[in-house]
C-alpha cells in the first residue's frame, strides 16, 4: 500500500497561497485604466438583456440608456472572444471588427428610424436639403471647449471656416503708428502680411484636407451614417465638396489617430456625443 501524503498544515497552505498571489501572472496588466476597461467589458459580456439598463446606470451615470448599442457591443465582444479562441484565427480579427462595426451602425440607424419624432416637430422626409440641425453651425458649443481638439498652430493648412464662409482679413495697423520717444520727428514704417503678394502654390503640392475640428469631423461622419439621404448636401455644409476631399480628410485623421491613442479615444467619445445629439434633435 503506497504511503499517503500528510495533509498540509494551515501554515503551509497559507504560504502556498501567498507565494501564488505574489507570482506575476501573464496577461495581467498593471495599468489601472486597462484593468477597469477589462472589468467593464467582462461585466457587459455577462449581462442579460434585462440587466443592461442597470449596467448603463452604473457605468454611464447621467446618460440616456441605449440598450441597442449595448447589445451590439456585447455581441462584438463575444465574436472577438470566439475568434481569439482555440478555433479562431487572429488573421480574422480585422474582418470581424469591420463586420461588427457595420452591424452596430446598421442597428443604430434602424433604431433611429423607428424612434417617434419629438413633440411639435414635423416628421422629416428625405430631401436634397438636410435639416437645420445637421448644420455644424447649429451645434452647441461645450463650455470647456473640449470638442476643439486641434489648435490653430497644429493645423497644416490655413484655418478657413468650413461652411462656405471665409475668415476676415487681419485688421490693418493704425494709419498713424506711434513715434519713437527718443526722436519725435522720426516715424516708424510698419508692414503687414496683407501687403505681401501671395506666394504661388506649387503645382505638385498635395491637396490639404478640409479644415474641420475633430468635433466637426465626428459630426460629419455620424450624420452621413445616420442620414445617408442627406450625405451629399451634408458634405457641402461641412465644406467637403468632393469625394477626393473626403478621402483626404479621412486619411488626415486616420494618421492622427494612429499616432495619438488618446486622440483616437476622444474620437469615439465625440462620435457617441454626435450620435446622441442628432438622434435627440431629429
Order of alpha helices (4+ residues) and beta strands (2+ residues): alpha-alpha-alpha-alpha-alpha-alpha-alpha-alpha-alpha
